[in-house]
């Protein structure tokens, strides 16, 4: 049951983030590029 709650929370958070991105006029492609750049930065810092 705990696992289901975590999944629901993650899905709710993702929906919220997508809604905020839409309000800011960001496309999914722009978000992907940002996440890739952030991941590369994390890799370099590790």
C-alpha positions in Angstrom: 0.0 0.0 0.0 2.9 2.3 0.8 4.3 1.8 -2.7 1.0 2.9 -4.3 0.9 6.0 -2.2 4.4 7.0 -3.3 3.5 6.4 -6.9 0.4 8.5 -6.6 2.4 11.3 -5.0 5.0 11.2 -7.8 2.3 11.3 -10.4 0.6 14.2 -8.7 3.9 16.1 -8.4 4.7 15.4 -12.1 1.2 16.7 -13.2 1.8 19.8 -11.1 5.2 20.4 -12.7 3.8 20.0 -16.1 1.0 22.4 -15.3 3.5 25.0 -14.1 5.6 24.5 -17.2 2.6 25.1 -19.4 1.8 28.3 -17.5 5.4 29.4 -18.1 5.1 28.6 -21.8 7.7 25.8 -21.7 7.5 22.9 -24.1 8.2 19.3 -23.2 11.3 19.5 -25.4 12.7 22.5 -23.5 12.1 20.6 -20.2 13.9 17.5 -21.5 16.9 19.7 -22.6 17.0 21.3 -19.2 16.9 18.0 -17.4 19.6 16.6 -19.6 21.8 19.6 -18.9 21.2 19.3 -15.2 22.0 15.6 -15.2 25.3 16.3 -17.1 26.2 18.9 -14.5 25.5 16.5 -11.7 27.7 13.9 -13.4 30.6 16.4 -13.7 30.3 17.4 -10.0 30.4 13.8 -8.8 
